[in-house]
Amino acid sequence: MPPENAAFVPIRICNMLADRTCFSHMLWHRFHTPLQPKPFAIAVVSIALLCLLCVAALNWLVNPYRQYSSHLLAPLIRDSRSEKVALFELQHSTTEGLILGSSRTMKFEPSYLHARTNLRYFNFGVNHGRPEDFLAIVQFYKNSTGHFPKSVLIGVDVASLNDVVPNDARLVAEPKLYSCVRNKIPWAEEYDRLSQLFSYQQFVSSIKSLRNCFVANASEAVKKPMEIYDPDGVIQYLKRQAERKEGKYDFEKAIQHDQKELMSVFGNMTKLSQRRLGYLKEVVSQCEQQGCQVTLFLTAHHPTLRSTLSRKTDFEHFERDAKITLQRIADECQARFVDLSTLDTFDGDPNEFVDGIHPLEPNTRLMIDRLFPKSPEAQYAIQ
């Protein structure tokens, strides 16, 4: 076929553009006619719902806070409940006592307690531990061993006796614990956990978790955890201990973090939660009825944090009510209550805190000395 005459090339290009323009014009009128208000509203709502469902599905699968049953990726935060359930199951046959509480009790050493009481303990302190957790853990112990422990040590935080914050969603996500208190958790709190599937904050955390898993540099933080648990449940602050040893630890920043969190809690509280106090009394009563000796104690605050909370919130009022109530529960259930809320109650050292609420071993050992001041033989027949 002979080559095309150069004179006809511009004409051919113009014809092609005209044809395509006409075709585009036809498509525009065919598919881009203005929508009526009702179809437009339906389209917008449908797209929004689809986006929300996609966000919820991503949050469920990634599960950055270990709030749901999916375990495909490593979480952004430690799931102390599931981790300690697994650790406990490895040694439950030899465990005679339990240490319960929040992360504030995680430095209580079973080995030191054994030297004071001659009983083998397991530290079952969990992050944001509240009375519903204590009830679940004691029942889980009974289900695992067939009997109640001989001794239970319960560290109670004033902040845990509030109705401002719902139960920790990680309790519901751990089936071996949740099954023990399923009928006690209000439906509204379960709704709160599921509603977080649609939250922007959790979506951002899911993206961060995906990045940590699939980006080599980011995954280094996962390979080198900041904290680990010993087989007996005691926490080791790997990063913070190293920074303290090198003189690089920012204690002031840690205190400020606790101040912000607790000022929000106490600033919104109006009274102690009767529901959570009911859980606490139930677990103490169950233990004592089965011959298990219970020791309740109020956890300590660093003096700097304590001063700020006392000046800016009604913290001291709630703490005073907590002392009275815990003593009453102990009296009614033939248990024991010891106030360890201030350093002078156990001769504590303000330098032996990792932040405003987490004492280190030198202080927790002094607390244990205060809780069990006598020899095992004289300690009100604890065995």
Secondary structure by P-SEA (a helix, b strand, c coil): cccccccaaaaaaaaaaaaaaaaaaaaaaaccccccaaaaaaaaaaaaaaaaaaaaaaaaaaccccccccccccccccaaaaaaaaaaaaccccccbbbbcccccccccaaaaaaaccbbbbbcccccccaaaaaaaaaaaaaaccccccbbbbbbbcccccccccccccccccaaaaaaccccccaaaaaaaaaacccaaaaaaaaaaaaaacccccccccccccccccccccccaaaaaaaaaacccaaaaaaaaaaaaaaaaaaacccccaaaaaaaaaaaaaaaaacbbbbbbbbbccaaaaaaaaaccaaaaaaaaaaaaaaaaaaaacbbbbbcccccccccccccccccccccaaaaaaaaaaacccccccccccc
